[in-house]
Amino acid sequence: MNLNGYASTTAVSRRRRGVDWTVLVKLVGLVPSLLVGLMILVLAGSMIVGAIPQVPAWAGWVPFGLATVWFLLGFLWFAPFVQGFLARWFFQFREPVNAEQLHLDRSWHEVLRRAGLSGRGRYRLWVEDTDALNASAAGGNIVAVTRGALRYHGDHLGAVLAHELGHHLNGHTYPGLLAWWYSRPLAVVRYAVRVVLRVGLGIVRFISYLNVLVALFAYIFIGGTYLMVAFGVIRLILWAWEQSWVAMVVLALAVILGPVMNRQAEFRADRMAVSLGYGPALVEVFREWQSFGFDDQGGRRGLRALYLASHPPLHARIRRIEKQLPLRA
């Protein structure tokens, strides 16, 4: 099949799951969140154990056991029996109805055949109930398309699915889910701090009508608390720098490069679709998205927005795909 003057191929080649360099950088960038989460859980466990009178000697290991269990549970999210729960309750996907399943299977089986994978492979197809034109890969085996994207047929739907398969085969789904899990302790602490501050500021505002001096002391206390936390973080950073400034630089670079790696992952998934013979169809899909004004950079302004963007602009993706396509003789 030839589209837009480009030659396409349906050659079958065996594709195996792996981890590309973008994933490695993003995994290194998870280390700060992981360490902070471990520290929070150890402190929380220590406070709980310390509040219990006459605890046995072995209870001193409970905080470290709690942190270890939490760390290991991060990998449980990729277990096959957890994927259904993750898709339904976390990502809000649903299983396709019969007509949708048949429609998806026609393209999905061809994608898997070109990738050298049998049947449906280890992956499950899901539907997101929105009219937006999009698809996503998540967890260990989740491939979801929006209700709006179900209007695509043949190679166009196959191109969208092949891109998401590329995310799985390149290991791109691992860092995102791990980042969410390992940031939960800090997220809980932030939520608790916000609640306490709202209540505290509400009390301060009420007191301010009765006693300005008391309100002033309350504001000083809250401000002092922030300064103590900031001072503690600075001391922790300085201590880590003294231990190994090289490791600190590597971690900082990995965190800074996180958004860049997200965009590179999209390019890598596009390349997978091209290698499976879906390049021309993927270009057509992206050009249609452009015509609808769905370019990922549409309406964005400023360097900060460009840096934080999770996807490259569509014109850049199209240009890269076209460079990878062999011209028709």
Secondary structure, DSSP 8 states (H G I E B T S, - for coil): --BTTB--------------HHHHHHHHHTHHHHHHHHHHHHHHHHHHHHHSTT--GGGGGHHHHHHHHHHHHHHHTTSHHHHHHIIIIIS--B---HHHHHHHHHHHHHHHHHTT--TTTT-EEEEE--SS--EEEETTTEEEEETGGGG--HHHHHHHHHHHHHHHHTTTHHHHHHHHHHTHHHHHHHHHHHHHHHHHHHHHHHHHTT-HHHHHHHHHHHHHHHHHHHHHHHHHHHHHHHH-HHHHHHHHHHHHTHHHHHHHHHHHHHHHHHHTT-HHHHHHHHHHHHHTT--TTTT--SHHHHHH-SS--HHHHHHHHHHHS-B--
